[in-house]
Amino acid sequence: MEFIHIQAKASKNIALVAHDHMKPLLTNWCAKHKDKLSQHSLYATGTTGAKISEFTQLEIQPLLSGPLGGDQQIGAKIAEQKLDMLIFFWDPLASMPHDPDVKALLRIAAVWNIPVACNPSSADYLISSPLLSETYDYRVPDYQAYQQSRK
């Protein structure tokens, strides 16, 4: 696979996702970091986005509920290079009926080289990074070169 470099703008597009019993933790985390988050475009799956918006008054672009396709919508936005970061509070010890969706989302974030936080500690590191409010060059797969090589 060949790679190209693209530039994330200083104002990032951030996806917010949480499993059911992790939603209060993510909502409280968003409230704690409301000032920084408000400087960026936020996307969230169904109930998570509604809860965060209601609790924090942050403007959230709503997507479908995760099990109904919201995880795939976020994955598609990552593949289209329309998201710069994923904050996904999930419980690795809980069995989820849509586990394949979760694994696919984490995989696509790794493929497209975007930062991912899976818990409050890693999310604190990302939100406090000076790179959050700067342009940032990162490496992504060169899909056009890949398509040409398949012909």
Secondary structure, DSSP 8 states (H G I E B T S, - for coil): --EEEEEE-SS-EEEEEE-GGGHHHHHHHHHHTHHHHTTSEEEE-HHHHHHHHHHH---EEE---GGGTHHHHHHHHHHTT--SEEEEE--TTS--TTHHHHHHHHHHHHHTT--EE-SHHHHHHHHT-GGGGS-EEEEEE-HHHHHHHT-
